């Protein structure tokens, strides 16, 4: 793992050595197993630690809560996802690709997708920190897709559509795939009018 990869994937609370990064990786993988098996309501840091073969106290040195752990999983997925923004000359095409990619990051994993929505709404300081990092990354991707003359109002509107749509999906009103389609239609309207 390169130094830049290590910094990008460091835990919210600290910089990680190689061994610590391995422990965090084991915890995030174990969290997915526990989440799938027990659901978010049944998931605890203690169960995740046991699944990962890590002491509970060690797990708590990296993650303050199960919400923090789930937010970390989403953050890592976002960073690992390649930006699909193409070289297409049309910024609308680039923006729609970005929004769809982000909306579908966890769509295939029902327990995780529902947990992410709830976790990111938490008030845990570590979750707030990750929520900020996630927001900055999404804003950066949208700005890059829109190009050098990106209008900050348009970026903000797109962010609001994305955030509101994912909350709606997390509440179970529609699937994440259906929400991705709705995000696309709403974004097209905004981009045509700007």
For each residue, the residues with C-beta under 8 A, 3 or more apart:
1: 5 6 9 18 21
2: 5 6
3: 6 7
4: 7 8
5: 1 2 8 9
6: 1 2 3 9 10 15 16 21
7: 3 4 10 15
8: 4 5 79
9: 1 5 6 21 76 79
10: 6 7 14 15 16 21
11: 14 16 20 24 62 63 72
12: 68 72 126 129 130
13: 61 62 64 126
14: 10 11 20 62
15: 6 7 10
16: 6 10 11 20 21 24
17: 20 21
18: 1 21 22
19: 22 23
20: 11 14 16 17 23 24 62
21: 1 6 9 10 16 17 18 24 25
22: 18 19 25 26
23: 19 20 26 27 52 54 58 62
24: 11 16 20 21 27 28 62 72
25: 21 22 28 29
26: 22 23 29 30 52 53 54
27: 23 24 30 31 48 49 52 54 59 62 63 69
28: 24 25 31 32 69 72 73 76
29: 25 26 32 33 52
30: 26 27 33 34 48 49 51 52 54
31: 27 28 34 35 43 48 51 66 69 70 73
32: 28 29 35 36 73 109 112
33: 29 30 36 37 51
34: 30 31 37 38 42 43 47 48 51
35: 31 32 38 39 40 43 70 111 112 115
36: 32 33 109 111 112
37: 33 34 42
38: 34 35 41 42 43 47
39: 35 42 43 111
40: 35 43 66 70 111 114 115 118 119
41: 38
42: 34 37 38 39 47
43: 31 34 35 38 39 40 47 48 66 115
44: 47 48 66
45: 48 49 56 59 60 63 65 66 69
46: 49 50 56 59
47: 34 38 42 43 44 50 51
48: 27 30 31 34 43 44 45 51 52 59 66 69
49: 27 30 45 46 52 54 55 56 58 59
50: 46 47 53 56
51: 30 31 33 34 47 48
52: 23 26 27 29 30 48 49 59
53: 26 50
54: 23 26 27 30 49 58 59
55: 49 58 59
56: 45 46 49 50 59 60
57: 60 61
58: 23 49 54 55 61 62
59: 27 45 46 48 49 52 54 55 56 62 63
60: 45 56 57 63 64
61: 13 57 58
62: 11 13 14 20 23 24 27 58 59
63: 11 27 45 59 60 66 68 69 72 126
64: 13 60 68 124 125 126
65: 45 68 69 122 124 126 127
66: 31 40 43 44 45 48 63 69 70 119
67: 70 71 118 119 122 124 127
68: 12 63 64 65 71 72 119 122 124 126 127 130
69: 27 28 31 45 48 63 65 66 72 73 119
70: 31 35 40 66 67 73 74 112 115 116 118 119
71: 67 68 74 75 116 119 120 122 126 127 130 131 134
72: 11 12 24 28 63 68 69 75 76 130
73: 28 31 32 69 70 76 77 112 116
74: 70 71 77 78 105 106 116 119 120 130 134
75: 71 72 78 79 130 133 134
76: 9 28 72 73 79 80
77: 73 74 80 81 105 106
78: 74 75 81 102 105 134 137 138
79: 8 9 75 76 137
80: 76 77
81: 77 78 101 102 105
82:
83: 98 101 141 144
84: 97 98 100 101
85: 94 95 97 98 141 144 145
86: 93 94 97
87:
88: 93 94
89:
90: 93 94
91: 94 95 145 146 147 191
92: 95 96 187 188 191 192
93: 86 88 90 96 97
94: 85 86 88 90 91 97 98 145 146 147
95: 85 91 92 98 99 142 145 146 158 187 191
96: 92 93 99 100 184 187 188
97: 84 85 86 93 94 100 101 145
98: 83 84 85 94 95 101 102 141 142 145
99: 95 96 102 103 142 158 161 162 180 183 184 187
100: 84 96 97 103 104 180 183 184
101: 81 83 84 97 98 104 105
102: 78 81 98 99 105 138 141 162
103: 99 100 107 162 165 166 176 179 180 183
104: 100 101 107 108 176 177 180
105: 74 77 78 81 101 102
106: 74 77 109 112 113 116 176
107: 103 104 113 175 176 177 180
108: 104
109: 32 36 106 112 113
110: 113 114
111: 35 36 39 40 114 115
112: 32 35 36 70 73 106 109 115 116
113: 106 107 109 110 116 117 169 170 176
114: 40 110 111 117 118 170 172
115: 35 40 43 70 111 112 118 119
116: 70 71 73 74 106 112 113 119 120 170
117: 113 114 120 121 166 167 169 170 171
118: 40 67 70 114 115 121 122 170
119: 40 66 67 68 69 70 71 74 115 116 122 127
120: 71 74 116 117 127 130 131 134
121: 117 118 167
122: 65 67 68 71 118 119 127 128
123: 127 128
124: 64 65 67 68 127 128
125: 64 128 129
126: 12 13 63 64 65 68 71 129 130
127: 65 67 68 71 119 120 122 123 124 130 131
128: 122 123 124 125 131 132
129: 12 125 126 132 133
130: 12 68 71 72 74 75 120 126 127 133 134
131: 71 120 127 128 134 135
132: 128 129 135 136
133: 75 129 130 136 137
134: 71 74 75 78 120 130 131 137 138
135: 131 132 138 139 159
136: 132 133 139 140
137: 78 79 133 134 140 141
138: 78 102 134 135 141 142 159 162
139: 135 136 142 143 155 159
140: 136 137 143 144
141: 83 85 98 102 137 138 144 145
142: 95 98 99 138 139 145 146 150 155 158 159
143: 139 140 146 150 155
144: 83 85 140 141 147
145: 85 91 94 95 97 98 141 142
146: 91 94 95 142 143 149 150 151 154 155
147: 91 94 144 150
148:
149: 146
150: 142 143 146 147 154 155
151: 146 154 155 194
152: 155 156
153: 156 157 194
154: 146 150 151 157 158 190 191 194
155: 139 142 143 146 150 151 152 158 159
156: 152 153 159 160
157: 153 154 160 161 190
158: 95 99 142 154 155 161 162 187 190
159: 135 138 139 142 155 156 162 163
160: 156 157 163 164
161: 99 157 158 164 165 183 186 187 190
162: 99 102 103 138 158 159 165 166 183
163: 159 160 166 167
164: 160 161 167 168
165: 103 161 162 168 169 179 182 183 186
166: 103 117 162 163 169 170 176 179
167: 117 121 163 164 170 171
168: 164 165 171 173 174 179
169: 113 117 165 166 172 173 174 175 176 178 179
170: 113 114 116 117 118 166 167
171: 117 167 168
172: 114 169
173: 168 169
174: 168 169 178 179 182
175: 107 169 178 179
176: 103 104 106 107 113 166 169 179 180
177: 104 107 180 181
178: 169 174 175 181 182
179: 103 165 166 168 169 174 175 176 182 183
180: 99 100 103 104 107 176 177 183 184
181: 177 178 184 185
182: 165 174 178 179 185 186
183: 99 100 103 161 162 165 179 180 186 187
184: 96 99 100 180 181 187 188
185: 181 182 188 189
186: 161 165 182 183 189 190
187: 92 95 96 99 158 161 183 184 190 191
188: 92 96 184 185 191 192
189: 185 186 192 193
190: 154 157 158 161 186 187 193 194
191: 91 92 95 154 187 188 194
192: 92 188 189
193: 189 190
194: 151 153 154 190 191
